[in-house]
Structures are given as structure tokens and as C-alpha cells.
Amino acid sequence: MKKISISFELPTVSMPHKIWPYFTDFSLRKLWETDLEEFTITGEMKSGVNGLFKLENMPAMKVVLSTVLINRELTERFDIPDIGALFFSHQIIEYSDNKYAIKAVIELEPTVELSNKVCYDFLKNISNDIIDKAFLLKELVEK
């Protein structure tokens, strides 16, 4: 099966330099990703760096920062056994001069053949709060 993705984009009046810390600073990120218990990296905030990520009622998982473009994109990669690579991308999209959007993208690259039901259930479970989190982030950065 090829890559499957879900995205949600929400316009904001906030500027990228105000949004970016809410992606990278644990104390700010926890304000909109309310089920986040731990997000640490070993080294600088740059592509290829490893870290640890933990959500409530879930085991801690190794995370790789697959893409870090300051004030534009932070994409995290999780390798899920018997499923594949899961990417969470937090993006700041520029529409035109001083017009931006917050974009969330979830992608699954299966490494094994998965049934439609397994893909559906997995993606539905991990993406069920994408809209809630995006609106909460928008509210925080526009204060």
C-alpha cells in the first residue's frame, strides 16, 4: 500500500515567529497538544535528531525529527512495528504577504500490506483530535 495522508489547514492572523515556539517548546506545545506528557530531543532542533515522545495512556516512543525548517515546518517520524512509518507534520503555510495558515498533516507509509480496515482504524484513532488541536493552537497564537 502506498502512503496515506490526512491534513487540516486553518488560516491565522499570527506570524510564523509567534507560531513556531508552540511546535518546539514543550511547555508551549503542551498547551494545545493537551495529551502530551513528554517531548524531548537529544541535541539541537534540526533534521535527523532523535528524541522521546509520550502521550497519555501510551508508552513512550522514539521520535526522529525528519524535517525541521525554522518558522515553516516540524515533521516527526515514528516507526510503528508491524505497521510502518508514521509522520506528524506541523506546518506554517504562507498564502501571500503576511497571510498564513497552520497546517497539520498525518501520513502513514505502511511497510507491510495492511487491510483497508486496519489502515482506517489506525488513522482514525490517531487523527480524531486533529481539528480540536489546530483550533486550540490558533487560539493560543492569536492572543
N, CA, C and O atoms as a MOPAC input file, in Angstrom:
PM7 MOZYME 1SCF
protein

 N      0.84700 1    -1.17800 1     0.00000 1
 C      0.00000 1     0.00000 1     0.00000 1
 C      0.89100 1     1.24000 1     0.00000 1
 O      1.93000 1     1.27300 1     0.66000 1
 N      0.47500 1     2.24300 1    -0.74000 1
 C      1.21600 1     3.49600 1    -0.80300 1
 C      0.88900 1     4.37500 1     0.39400 1
 O      0.05700 1     4.03000 1     1.23300 1
 N      1.55200 1     5.49800 1     0.45100 1
 C      1.37300 1     6.45500 1     1.54000 1
 C     -0.07800 1     6.94800 1     1.60400 1
 O     -0.71300 1     7.19100 1     0.57800 1
 N     -0.58200 1     7.08900 1     2.83400 1
 C     -1.91400 1     7.61800 1     3.09300 1
 C     -1.72500 1     8.85900 1     3.95000 1
 O     -0.91800 1     8.85400 1     4.88000 1
 N     -2.47300 1     9.94000 1     3.64200 1
 C     -2.30700 1    11.14400 1     4.45100 1
 C     -3.63500 1    11.82600 1     4.72100 1
 O     -4.59900 1    11.70300 1     3.96500 1
 N     -3.64500 1    12.54900 1     5.82500 1
 C     -4.77100 1    13.36400 1     6.26000 1
 C     -4.18600 1    14.72800 1     6.59300 1
 O     -3.12300 1    14.81000 1     7.20900 1
 N     -4.87500 1    15.81400 1     6.18700 1
 C     -4.36500 1    17.13500 1     6.54700 1
 C     -5.51500 1    18.05600 1     6.91800 1
 O     -6.66500 1    17.84900 1     6.53100 1
 N     -5.16000 1    19.07600 1     7.68000 1
 C     -6.12400 1    20.08900 1     8.08700 1
 C     -5.39300 1    21.42000 1     8.10200 1
 O     -4.31500 1    21.53700 1     8.68600 1
 N     -5.97300 1    22.41600 1     7.46400 1
 C     -5.34100 1    23.72800 1     7.34200 1
 C     -6.29200 1    24.79600 1     7.86000 1
 O     -7.48000 1    24.80100 1     7.53700 1
 N     -5.75100 1    25.69800 1     8.66900 1
 C     -6.56200 1    26.70500 1     9.33800 1
 C     -5.88100 1    28.07900 1     9.23200 1
 O     -4.78100 1    28.25600 1     9.75600 1
 N     -6.51500 1    29.05100 1     8.56400 1
 C     -5.90800 1    30.38400 1     8.45800 1
 C     -5.70900 1    31.01700 1     9.83900 1
 O     -6.47000 1    30.77100 1    10.77400 1
 N     -4.66700 1    31.83500 1     9.93300 1
 C     -4.37200 1    32.53700 1    11.18100 1
 C     -3.85900 1    33.93500 1    10.87500 1
 O     -3.27400 1    34.17500 1     9.81900 1
 N     -4.08200 1    34.85200 1    11.80400 1
 C     -3.52400 1    36.20300 1    11.66800 1
 C     -2.14400 1    36.28100 1    12.31400 1
 O     -1.47400 1    37.30900 1    12.22400 1
 N     -1.72400 1    35.21400 1    12.95600 1
 C     -0.43900 1    35.20300 1    13.64400 1
 C      0.71200 1    35.01500 1    12.65900 1
 O      0.53900 1    34.44800 1    11.58100 1
 N      1.88100 1    35.50000 1    13.04800 1
 C      3.08000 1    35.41000 1    12.22300 1
 C      3.87100 1    34.14200 1    12.56700 1
 O      3.77200 1    33.64000 1    13.68700 1
 N      4.65300 1    33.62300 1    11.61600 1
 C      5.40200 1    32.38800 1    11.83800 1
 C      6.27800 1    32.39100 1    13.09400 1
 O      6.33300 1    31.39000 1    13.80900 1
 N      6.96200 1    33.50600 1    13.36900 1
 C      7.84600 1    33.54600 1    14.53600 1
 C      7.06700 1    33.41500 1    15.85000 1
 O      7.63900 1    33.03000 1    16.87000 1
 N      5.78800 1    33.72800 1    15.83500 1
 C      4.96100 1    33.55700 1    17.04100 1
 C      4.42600 1    32.11900 1    17.15000 1
 O      4.25500 1    31.60300 1    18.25400 1
 N      4.16700 1    31.48500 1    16.02000 1
 C      3.63700 1    30.11800 1    15.98800 1
 C      4.72900 1    29.08200 1    16.29900 1
 O      4.49600 1    28.13800 1    17.05400 1
 N      5.90000 1    29.26200 1    15.72200 1
 C      6.97700 1    28.27300 1    15.78200 1
 C      7.28100 1    27.75000 1    17.19400 1
 O      7.39600 1    26.53500 1    17.35600 1
 N      7.41500 1    28.59400 1    18.21600 1
 C      7.71300 1    28.06600 1    19.55400 1
 C      6.64300 1    27.09000 1    20.07700 1
 O      6.94000 1    26.23200 1    20.90800 1
 N      5.42100 1    27.22200 1    19.59600 1
 C      4.36000 1    26.30100 1    20.02000 1
 C      4.54900 1    24.90700 1    19.42400 1
 O      3.93200 1    23.95100 1    19.89200 1
 N      5.38300 1    24.78100 1    18.41000 1
 C      5.74800 1    23.47200 1    17.85800 1
 C      6.93200 1    22.86900 1    18.61300 1
 O      6.99300 1    21.65400 1    18.80200 1
 N      7.86400 1    23.70700 1    19.04100 1
 C      9.16200 1    23.21800 1    19.50600 1
 C      9.40000 1    23.27500 1    21.01100 1
 O     10.22600 1    22.51700 1    21.52000 1
 N      8.72000 1    24.13200 1    21.72500 1
 C      8.91900 1    24.29400 1    23.16300 1
 C      7.87800 1    23.44900 1    23.90000 1
 O      6.67700 1    23.68000 1    23.76100 1
 N      8.33700 1    22.47300 1    24.68000 1
 C      7.42800 1    21.53500 1    25.35000 1
 C      6.37100 1    22.25400 1    26.18100 1
 O      5.19600 1    21.89300 1    26.12600 1
 N      6.77000 1    23.26300 1    26.94600 1
 C      5.80000 1    23.93900 1    27.82400 1
 C      4.70600 1    24.63500 1    27.01900 1
 O      3.56700 1    24.71500 1    27.47900 1
 N      5.02700 1    25.14000 1    25.82700 1
 C      4.02000 1    25.76900 1    24.97300 1
 C      3.23100 1    24.72500 1    24.17800 1
 O      2.02700 1    24.86900 1    23.96700 1
 N      3.91700 1    23.69300 1    23.75100 1
 C      3.24600 1    22.65100 1    22.95500 1
 C      2.18000 1    21.93200 1    23.77100 1
 O      1.12500 1    21.57100 1    23.24800 1
 N      2.45500 1    21.73000 1    25.02900 1
 C      1.50800 1    21.04000 1    25.90400 1
 C      0.20300 1    21.82600 1    26.05000 1
 O     -0.82800 1    21.24600 1    26.39300 1
 N      0.23300 1    23.12700 1    25.79500 1
 C     -0.96800 1    23.94800 1    25.89600 1
 C     -2.00300 1    23.60300 1    24.82200 1
 O     -3.20200 1    23.77100 1    25.04400 1
 N     -1.55200 1    23.12600 1    23.67100 1
 C     -2.50100 1    22.75900 1    22.60400 1
 C     -2.51700 1    21.25600 1    22.32800 1
 O     -3.52300 1    20.72200 1    21.86200 1
 N     -1.42800 1    20.58700 1    22.60800 1
 C     -1.38700 1    19.12400 1    22.49300 1
 C     -1.52600 1    18.59400 1    23.92000 1
 O     -0.56100 1    18.13600 1    24.53100 1
 N     -2.74100 1    18.67000 1    24.42700 1
 C     -3.00900 1    18.51600 1    25.85400 1
 C     -2.75700 1    17.11100 1    26.39300 1
 O     -2.66000 1    16.93100 1    27.60700 1
 N     -2.65100 1    16.12000 1    25.52600 1
 C     -2.36400 1    14.75200 1    25.97500 1
 C     -0.86800 1    14.43900 1    25.94700 1
 O     -0.46600 1    13.30400 1    26.20300 1
 N     -0.04800 1    15.43600 1    25.63800 1
 C      1.40000 1    15.25500 1    25.57500 1
 C      1.99700 1    15.27500 1    26.97900 1
 O      1.80700 1    16.23200 1    27.72900 1
 N      2.71600 1    14.22000 1    27.32500 1
 C      3.37800 1    14.14200 1    28.63600 1
 C      4.87400 1    14.38200 1    28.55200 1
 O      5.47700 1    14.86500 1    29.51000 1
 N      5.48200 1    14.05300 1    27.41900 1
 C      6.92500 1    14.23500 1    27.28200 1
 C      7.27900 1    14.43200 1    25.81400 1
 O      6.76100 1    13.74800 1    24.93100 1
 N      8.16900 1    15.37900 1    25.57800 1
 C      8.72500 1    15.61100 1    24.24500 1
 C     10.12200 1    16.15900 1    24.45900 1
 O     10.29900 1    17.33800 1    24.76600 1
 N     11.11300 1    15.29400 1    24.29500 1
 C     12.50000 1    15.71200 1    24.47400 1
 C     13.30200 1    15.27400 1    23.25400 1
 O     12.99500 1    14.26400 1    22.62100 1
 N     14.32000 1    16.04000 1    22.94000 1
 C     15.22300 1    15.66100 1    21.85600 1
 C     16.63800 1    15.63500 1    22.39100 1
 O     16.96900 1    16.30300 1    23.37100 1
 N     17.47400 1    14.83900 1    21.71600 1
 C     18.86800 1    14.71200 1    22.13600 1
 C     19.73500 1    15.52100 1    21.17700 1
 O     20.27200 1    14.99300 1    20.20300 1
 N     19.85600 1    16.78900 1    21.46800 1
 C     20.66000 1    17.66400 1    20.61900 1
 C     19.86600 1    18.86800 1    20.17600 1
 O     18.87500 1    19.25900 1    20.79200 1
 N     20.33500 1    19.44200 1    19.08600 1
 C     19.70700 1    20.64400 1    18.54300 1
 C     18.40400 1    20.31000 1    17.83400 1
 O     18.16800 1    19.16500 1    17.44800 1
 N     17.57800 1    21.30600 1    17.67200 1
 C     16.32700 1    21.16800 1    16.93200 1
 C     16.66900 1    21.24500 1    15.44800 1
 O     16.61100 1    22.31300 1    14.84000 1
 N     17.03100 1    20.07900 1    14.86500 1
 C     17.34600 1    20.03700 1    13.44000 1
 C     16.99500 1    18.66900 1    12.87600 1
 O     16.84200 1    17.69800 1    13.61800 1
 N     16.87100 1    18.60400 1    11.57400 1
 C     16.50600 1    17.35900 1    10.89800 1
 C     17.47600 1    16.24100 1    11.26200 1
 O     18.68800 1    16.45200 1    11.32200 1
 N     16.92700 1    15.04400 1    11.50600 1
 C     17.73000 1    13.87100 1    11.80600 1
 C     17.96700 1    13.61100 1    13.28100 1
 O     18.48300 1    12.55300 1    13.64000 1
 N     17.60600 1    14.54000 1    14.13900 1
 C     17.82700 1    14.39300 1    15.58000 1
 C     16.76400 1    13.46700 1    16.17200 1
 O     15.59800 1    13.51300 1    15.78000 1
 N     17.18500 1    12.62200 1    17.12400 1
 C     16.28200 1    11.69400 1    17.80700 1
 C     15.74200 1    12.29900 1    19.09200 1
 O     16.30000 1    13.24700 1    19.64400 1
 N     14.65300 1    11.72800 1    19.54400 1
 C     14.08100 1    12.17100 1    20.79700 1
 C     13.11000 1    11.15200 1    21.35000 1
 O     13.02900 1    10.01400 1    20.88700 1
 N     12.37500 1    11.59700 1    22.35500 1
 C     11.38800 1    10.75100 1    23.01600 1
 C     10.07300 1    11.51700 1    23.07000 1
 O     10.04500 1    12.72100 1    23.32700 1
 N      8.99300 1    10.79900 1    22.82300 1
 C      7.66700 1    11.40300 1    22.74100 1
 C      6.70400 1    10.49900 1    23.49500 1
 O      6.66700 1     9.29100 1    23.26300 1
 N      5.91900 1    11.08800 1    24.40500 1
 C      4.97100 1    10.27600 1    25.17500 1
 C      3.64100 1    11.00400 1    25.29100 1
 O      3.57500 1    12.17700 1    25.66000 1
 N      2.57700 1    10.26200 1    24.96200 1
 C      1.21600 1    10.74600 1    25.13600 1
 C      0.57800 1    10.02300 1    26.30500 1
 O      1.01300 1     8.93500 1    26.68300 1
 N     -0.46300 1    10.63100 1    26.88400 1
 C     -1.18400 1     9.99700 1    27.99300 1
 C     -1.65800 1     8.60200 1    27.59500 1
 O     -2.10400 1     8.37600 1    26.47000 1
 N     -1.55100 1     7.68000 1    28.53900 1
 C     -2.01900 1     6.30300 1    28.36400 1
 C     -1.35600 1     5.55800 1    27.21300 1
 O     -1.90800 1     4.58400 1    26.70100 1
 N     -0.18100 1     6.01000 1    26.80800 1
 C      0.58100 1     5.36500 1    25.74200 1
 C      2.02800 1     5.20500 1    26.21400 1
 O      2.51000 1     5.99100 1    27.03000 1
 N      2.71100 1     4.19200 1    25.70200 1
 C      4.12900 1     4.07100 1    26.05100 1
 C      4.94400 1     5.16800 1    25.36100 1
 O      4.54100 1     5.69200 1    24.32300 1
 N      6.07200 1     5.50000 1    25.93800 1
 C      6.98200 1     6.45600 1    25.30300 1
 C      7.47800 1     5.86200 1    23.99300 1
 O      7.69000 1     4.65300 1    23.89100 1
 N      7.66200 1     6.71300 1    22.99500 1
 C      8.10800 1     6.25900 1    21.68300 1
 C      9.30800 1     7.07500 1    21.22800 1
 O      9.42800 1     8.26300 1    21.52600 1
 N     10.18700 1     6.40500 1    20.50100 1
 C     11.29900 1     7.10600 1    19.87500 1
 C     10.74000 1     7.93700 1    18.72400 1
 O      9.88600 1     7.47600 1    17.96700 1
 N     11.22900 1     9.15500 1    18.60600 1
 C     10.83000 1    10.04500 1    17.52500 1
 C     12.08900 1    10.54100 1    16.81500 1
 O     13.12700 1    10.75200 1    17.44200 1
 N     11.98200 1    10.72000 1    15.52000 1
 C     13.05500 1    11.31900 1    14.73200 1
 C     12.48900 1    12.59100 1    14.10800 1
 O     11.41600 1    12.57400 1    13.50600 1
 N     13.21400 1    13.68100 1    14.25600 1
 C     12.80500 1    14.92100 1    13.59900 1
 C     13.20600 1    14.79700 1    12.13200 1
 O     14.35900 1    15.03900 1    11.77800 1
 N     12.26300 1    14.42500 1    11.29200 1
 C     12.61100 1    14.16200 1     9.89500 1
 C     12.77800 1    15.45200 1     9.08400 1
 O     13.57700 1    15.49700 1     8.14900 1
 N     12.02900 1    16.49200 1     9.43800 1
 C     12.18100 1    17.78600 1     8.75700 1
 C     12.05000 1    18.90500 1     9.78000 1
 O     11.06700 1    18.97500 1    10.51700 1
 N     13.04500 1    19.77300 1     9.81600 1
 C     12.98600 1    20.97400 1    10.64300 1
 C     13.36700 1    22.15500 1     9.76000 1
 O     14.52400 1    22.30800 1     9.36900 1
 N     12.38000 1    22.98300 1     9.45400 1
 C     12.58800 1    24.21600 1     8.70500 1
 C     12.04700 1    25.33300 1     9.58700 1
 O     10.83500 1    25.52900 1     9.67200 1
 N     12.92700 1    26.05300 1    10.23400 1
 C     12.54200 1    27.02600 1    11.25100 1
 C     11.49900 1    28.00900 1    10.70800 1
 O     11.62900 1    28.56300 1     9.61700 1
 N     10.46300 1    28.19400 1    11.52600 1
 C      9.32400 1    29.06100 1    11.20700 1
 C      8.51100 1    28.57400 1    10.00900 1
 O      7.72400 1    29.33200 1     9.44200 1
 N      8.70500 1    27.28100 1     9.61200 1
 C      7.94600 1    26.74000 1     8.48300 1
 C      7.40000 1    25.33400 1     8.72700 1
 O      6.22200 1    25.07400 1     8.48400 1
 N      8.25500 1    24.42700 1     9.20800 1
 C      7.80200 1    23.03400 1     9.32000 1
 C      8.60300 1    22.25200 1    10.35200 1
 O      9.82600 1    22.35800 1    10.43800 1
 N      7.86800 1    21.46200 1    11.13300 1
 C      8.45600 1    20.47800 1    12.03200 1
 C      7.71900 1    19.16600 1    11.77100 1
 O      6.52800 1    19.04300 1    12.05500 1
 N      8.44500 1    18.18900 1    11.22800 1
 C      7.85200 1    16.88100 1    10.95300 1
 C      8.56500 1    15.83300 1    11.78900 1
 O      9.79300 1    15.74300 1    11.80900 1
 N      7.74900 1    15.04200 1    12.48200 1
 C      8.25900 1    13.98500 1    13.36200 1
 C      7.92700 1    12.63400 1    12.75100 1
 O      6.83900 1    12.42400 1    12.21400 1
 N      8.90000 1    11.71100 1    12.84500 1
 C      8.71700 1    10.36100 1    12.30700 1
 C      8.73500 1     9.35900 1    13.45400 1
 O      9.60200 1     9.39100 1    14.32700 1
 N      7.74700 1     8.47000 1    13.41900 1
 C      7.65200 1     7.37300 1    14.37400 1
 C      7.62100 1     6.07200 1    13.58800 1
 O      6.83800 1     5.93700 1    12.64800 1
 N      8.45800 1     5.11800 1    13.95700 1
 C      8.42900 1     3.80800 1    13.31700 1
 C      7.57900 1     2.88800 1    14.17700 1
 O      7.94400 1     2.56600 1    15.30800 1
 N      6.44100 1     2.46700 1    13.63300 1
 C      5.46700 1     1.65200 1    14.34800 1
 C      5.64300 1     0.19600 1    13.89400 1
 O      5.42400 1    -0.11400 1    12.72300 1
 N      6.03800 1    -0.69700 1    14.81200 1
 C      6.24600 1    -2.10100 1    14.43300 1
 C      5.00000 1    -2.70300 1    13.78600 1
 O      3.87200 1    -2.44600 1    14.20800 1
 N      5.23000 1    -3.50000 1    12.76400 1
 C      4.17400 1    -4.21900 1    12.04400 1
 C      3.17400 1    -3.30500 1    11.34300 1
 O      2.11800 1    -3.76200 1    10.90600 1
 N      3.49500 1    -2.02900 1    11.23400 1
 C      2.60800 1    -1.11000 1    10.51700 1
 C      3.42200 1    -0.29200 1     9.51200 1
 O      3.21000 1    -0.40300 1     8.30500 1
 N      4.35500 1     0.53100 1    10.00900 1
 C      5.15100 1     1.34300 1     9.10600 1
 C      5.61700 1     2.63000 1     9.74000 1
 O      5.67700 1     2.75400 1    10.96300 1
 N      5.94500 1     3.58300 1     8.89700 1
 C      6.41100 1     4.89600 1     9.35500 1
 C      5.22800 1     5.84700 1     9.42800 1
 O      4.42900 1     5.95100 1     8.49700 1
 N      5.13600 1     6.53300 1    10.55000 1
 C      4.06500 1     7.48900 1    10.79000 1
 C      4.69700 1     8.86700 1    10.93100 1
 O      5.63600 1     9.05100 1    11.70500 1
 N      4.18100 1     9.83000 1    10.18200 1
 C      4.71100 1    11.19100 1    10.20100 1
 C      3.63500 1    12.14900 1    10.69200 1
 O      2.48800 1    12.09800 1    10.24900 1
 N      4.02500 1    13.02500 1    11.61600 1
 C      3.18200 1    14.13500 1    12.05000 1
 C      3.91400 1    15.40500 1    11.63400 1
 O      5.02600 1    15.66800 1    12.09100 1
 N      3.29200 1    16.17900 1    10.77500 1
 C      3.92800 1    17.39400 1    10.28000 1
 C      3.13200 1    18.61200 1    10.73000 1
 O      1.92600 1    18.70700 1    10.50200 1
 N      3.82400 1    19.53000 1    11.36600 1
 C      3.24800 1    20.78300 1    11.84100 1
 C      3.84400 1    21.87200 1    10.94800 1
 O      5.05500 1    22.09300 1    10.95000 1
 N      2.98800 1    22.54300 1    10.19000 1
 C      3.48300 1    23.46600 1     9.17700 1
 C      2.86400 1    24.85400 1     9.32200 1
 O      1.75400 1    25.02300 1     9.82700 1
 N      3.62900 1    25.83400 1     8.86000 1
 C      3.14700 1    27.20600 1     8.75400 1
 C      3.19200 1    27.52500 1     7.26500 1
 O      4.26200 1    27.61700 1     6.66300 1
 N      2.01600 1    27.68800 1     6.68900 1
 C      1.89300 1    27.91300 1     5.25000 1
 C      1.70200 1    29.40600 1     4.99600 1
 O      0.91100 1    30.06300 1     5.67300 1
 N      2.43600 1    29.93400 1     4.01300 1
 C      2.25500 1    31.33500 1     3.63700 1
 C      1.36700 1    31.39300 1     2.40700 1
 O      1.71700 1    30.85800 1     1.35500 1
 N      0.21700 1    32.04400 1     2.54000 1
 C     -0.69600 1    32.22900 1     1.40800 1
 C     -0.21000 1    33.35700 1     0.51500 1
 O     -0.12300 1    33.21500 1    -0.70500 1
 N      0.10300 1    34.46900 1     1.14300 1
 C      0.59000 1    35.67400 1     0.46300 1
 C      1.25000 1    36.52600 1     1.53400 1
 O      1.37600 1    36.08500 1     2.67700 1
 N      1.66500 1    37.71000 1     1.19600 1
 C      2.34500 1    38.57100 1     2.16700 1
 C      1.52700 1    38.70600 1     3.44900 1
 O      0.39700 1    39.19500 1     3.43600 1
 N      2.12500 1    38.26100 1     4.55500 1
 C      1.53200 1    38.36000 1     5.89400 1
 C      0.18700 1    37.65900 1     6.04700 1
 O     -0.61100 1    38.03600 1     6.90500 1
 N     -0.07000 1    36.65300 1     5.23300 1
 C     -1.27600 1    35.82400 1     5.35400 1
 C     -0.80500 1    34.37900 1     5.46800 1
 O     -0.17700 1    33.83500 1     4.56000 1
 N     -1.12900 1    33.76900 1     6.61800 1
 C     -0.59000 1    32.44900 1     6.93500 1
 C     -1.69200 1    31.48500 1     7.35600 1
 O     -2.83400 1    31.86800 1     7.60900 1
 N     -1.29200 1    30.21000 1     7.41900 1
 C     -2.18000 1    29.17000 1     7.92200 1
 C     -1.35600 1    28.18400 1     8.73400 1
 O     -0.16200 1    27.99900 1     8.49800 1
 N     -2.01800 1    27.56200 1     9.68800 1
 C     -1.44800 1    26.45700 1    10.45000 1
 C     -1.95000 1    25.19100 1     9.76200 1
 O     -3.15000 1    25.02500 1     9.54100 1
 N     -1.03000 1    24.31500 1     9.43300 1
 C     -1.40900 1    23.08400 1     8.73700 1
 C     -0.86900 1    21.88300 1     9.50400 1
 O      0.29300 1    21.85200 1     9.90900 1
 N     -1.73800 1    20.89900 1     9.69300 1
 C     -1.34300 1    19.64300 1    10.32600 1
 C     -1.50300 1    18.54100 1     9.28800 1
 O     -2.53700 1    18.44300 1     8.62700 1
 N     -0.47000 1    17.71100 1     9.15000 1
 C     -0.50600 1    16.59600 1     8.20400 1
 C     -0.10100 1    15.32600 1     8.94100 1
 O      0.90700 1    15.29700 1     9.64700 1
 N     -0.89200 1    14.29000 1     8.76800 1
 C     -0.56500 1    12.96900 1     9.30500 1
 C     -0.41500 1    12.03600 1     8.11800 1
 O     -1.32600 1    11.92200 1     7.29700 1
 N      0.73000 1    11.36600 1     8.02000 1
 C      0.98900 1    10.44600 1     6.91500 1
 C      1.40500 1     9.09000 1     7.45700 1
 O      2.13900 1     8.98400 1     8.44000 1
 N      0.92100 1     8.07100 1     6.79700 1
 C      1.30400 1     6.70200 1     7.12000 1
 C      1.91600 1     6.07600 1     5.88100 1
 O      1.30200 1     6.05100 1     4.81500 1
 N      3.13600 1     5.56900 1     6.03100 1
 C      3.80300 1     4.81100 1     4.97300 1
 C      3.90600 1     3.37200 1     5.45300 1
 O      4.85500 1     3.01900 1     6.15200 1
 N      2.93800 1     2.53900 1     5.08500 1
 C      2.97800 1     1.14200 1     5.54500 1
 C      4.21500 1     0.41300 1     5.02300 1
 O      4.61000 1     0.58300 1     3.87000 1
 N      4.81600 1    -0.39700 1     5.88600 1
 C      5.95600 1    -1.21300 1     5.47200 1
 C      5.52700 1    -2.65100 1     5.22500 1
 O      6.30600 1    -3.47100 1     4.74100 1
 N      4.28700 1    -2.94100 1     5.56100 1
 C      3.69900 1    -4.25300 1     5.31000 1
 C      2.33700 1    -4.02300 1     4.66000 1
 O      1.78900 1    -2.92100 1     4.71600 1
 N      1.80100 1    -5.06500 1     4.04800 1
 C      0.47100 1    -4.94500 1     3.44700 1
 C     -0.56800 1    -4.90500 1     4.55700 1
 O     -0.65900 1    -5.82100 1     5.37400 1
 N     -1.34400 1    -3.83900 1     4.57200 1
 C     -2.37700 1    -3.65300 1     5.58800 1
 C     -3.74200 1    -3.62300 1     4.91200 1
 O     -3.88900 1    -3.08500 1     3.81500 1
 N     -4.71800 1    -4.19300 1     5.55900 1
 C     -6.07100 1    -4.14300 1     5.01900 1
 C     -6.61600 1    -2.71800 1     5.13400 1
 O     -6.12300 1    -1.91600 1     5.92800 1
 N     -7.62100 1    -2.42100 1     4.34600 1
 C     -8.26000 1    -1.10700 1     4.43500 1
 C     -8.78000 1    -0.84700 1     5.83800 1
 O     -8.67300 1     0.27200 1     6.34000 1
 N     -9.33800 1    -1.85900 1     6.47300 1
 C     -9.89200 1    -1.70700 1     7.82300 1
 C     -8.80300 1    -1.36000 1     8.82400 1
 O     -8.99300 1    -0.47600 1     9.66000 1
 N     -7.67400 1    -2.03500 1     8.75300 1
 C     -6.56400 1    -1.75600 1     9.67200 1
 C     -6.06700 1    -0.32000 1     9.47900 1
 O     -5.84300 1     0.39400 1    10.45700 1
 N     -5.89600 1     0.10500 1     8.22900 1
 C     -5.45700 1     1.48300 1     7.94800 1
 C     -6.47900 1     2.48500 1     8.46100 1
 O     -6.12900 1     3.47200 1     9.10900 1
 N     -7.73300 1     2.22400 1     8.16600 1
 C     -8.80000 1     3.12200 1     8.59300 1
 C     -8.82100 1     3.26300 1    10.11300 1
 O     -8.81400 1     4.37600 1    10.64000 1
 N     -8.84600 1     2.13800 1    10.80600 1
 C     -8.91400 1     2.16900 1    12.26800 1
 C     -7.70100 1     2.87400 1    12.86800 1
 O     -7.83900 1     3.67500 1    13.79200 1
 N     -6.51600 1     2.57700 1    12.34500 1
 C     -5.28600 1     3.17300 1    12.85800 1
 C     -5.30900 1     4.69200 1    12.65300 1
 O     -5.07800 1     5.44900 1    13.59700 1
 N     -5.58500 1     5.13500 1    11.43100 1
 C     -5.57600 1     6.57200 1    11.14200 1
 C     -6.70300 1     7.31000 1    11.85400 1
 O     -6.51100 1     8.43600 1    12.31200 1
 N     -7.85600 1     6.70000 1    11.95100 1
 C     -8.97700 1     7.33700 1    12.64900 1
 C     -8.62200 1     7.55000 1    14.11700 1
 O     -8.91600 1     8.60200 1    14.68600 1
 N     -7.99800 1     6.56500 1    14.71900 1
 C     -7.62400 1     6.64100 1    16.12600 1
 C     -6.59900 1     7.74700 1    16.38800 1
 O     -6.72000 1     8.47800 1    17.37100 1
 N     -5.59900 1     7.87400 1    15.52400 1
 C     -4.55200 1     8.86600 1    15.78600 1
 C     -4.89800 1    10.25800 1    15.29000 1
 O     -4.22500 1    11.22500 1    15.64700 1
 N     -5.94100 1    10.37800 1    14.46900 1
 C     -6.26900 1    11.69500 1    13.91500 1
 C     -7.57700 1    12.25800 1    14.44500 1
 O     -8.03600 1    13.29900 1    13.97500 1
 N     -8.17600 1    11.59100 1    15.40700 1
 C     -9.51500 1    12.00400 1    15.85600 1
 C     -9.55700 1    13.39600 1    16.49400 1
 O    -10.63300 1    13.98400 1    16.59900 1
 N     -8.41800 1    13.93100 1    16.91800 1
 C     -8.43700 1    15.25300 1    17.55900 1
 C     -7.63700 1    16.30700 1    16.79300 1
 O     -7.30500 1    17.35300 1    17.35100 1
 N     -7.32700 1    16.04800 1    15.54000 1
 C     -6.51000 1    16.98000 1    14.74700 1
 C     -7.16700 1    18.35800 1    14.63100 1
 O     -6.48100 1    19.37700 1    14.70100 1
 N     -8.47400 1    18.39300 1    14.45600 1
 C     -9.18000 1    19.67200 1    14.31400 1
 C     -9.21400 1    20.41100 1    15.65400 1
 O     -8.98200 1    21.61900 1    15.70600 1
 N     -9.50100 1    19.68700 1    16.72800 1
 C     -9.52000 1    20.31600 1    18.05800 1
 C     -8.17600 1    20.96300 1    18.37700 1
 O     -8.12000 1    22.09900 1    18.84800 1
 N     -7.09800 1    20.23000 1    18.11700 1
 C     -5.77100 1    20.74100 1    18.43800 1
 C     -5.40700 1    21.94300 1    17.57100 1
 O     -4.78800 1    22.88800 1    18.05800 1
 N     -5.78200 1    21.91800 1    16.30300 1
 C     -5.47400 1    23.04200 1    15.41300 1
 C     -6.19900 1    24.31300 1    15.86100 1
 O     -5.61000 1    25.39400 1    15.87400 1
 N     -7.47500 1    24.18300 1    16.22700 1
 C     -8.20700 1    25.36500 1    16.69100 1
 C     -7.67600 1    25.87800 1    18.02600 1
 O     -7.64100 1    27.08700 1    18.25200 1
 N     -7.26700 1    24.98200 1    18.90100 1
 C     -6.68500 1    25.39900 1    20.17300 1
 C     -5.36300 1    26.13300 1    19.93500 1
 O     -5.10500 1    27.16700 1    20.55200 1
 N     -4.53400 1    25.60200 1    19.05000 1
 C     -3.27100 1    26.26900 1    18.71300 1
 C     -3.53800 1    27.65800 1    18.12300 1
 O     -2.88400 1    28.63000 1    18.49900 1
 N     -4.48700 1    27.74700 1    17.21200 1
 C     -4.83900 1    29.04100 1    16.60400 1
 C     -5.23000 1    30.04300 1    17.68600 1
 O     -4.78700 1    31.19200 1    17.66500 1
 N     -6.04500 1    29.61300 1    18.61300 1
 C     -6.48000 1    30.49600 1    19.70600 1
 C     -5.30100 1    30.98500 1    20.52800 1
 O     -5.24600 1    32.15900 1    20.89600 1
 N     -4.36000 1    30.10000 1    20.81800 1
 C     -3.18900 1    30.46300 1    21.62200 1
 C     -2.28000 1    31.45100 1    20.90500 1
 O     -1.82200 1    32.42000 1    21.51100 1
 N     -2.01700 1    31.22100 1    19.63400 1
 C     -1.05600 1    32.08500 1    18.91600 1
 C     -1.65700 1    33.42600 1    18.52000 1
 O     -0.92900 1    34.35800 1    18.17800 1
 N     -2.97400 1    33.52700 1    18.56400 1
 C     -3.60800 1    34.79000 1    18.20700 1
 C     -3.94600 1    35.66100 1    19.41300 1
 O     -4.57000 1    36.71100 1    19.26100 1
 N     -3.53800 1    35.23400 1    20.61600 1
 C     -3.78300 1    36.03800 1    21.82200 1
 C     -2.95800 1    37.30700 1    21.77400 1
 O     -3.02100 1    38.11900 1    22.69700 1

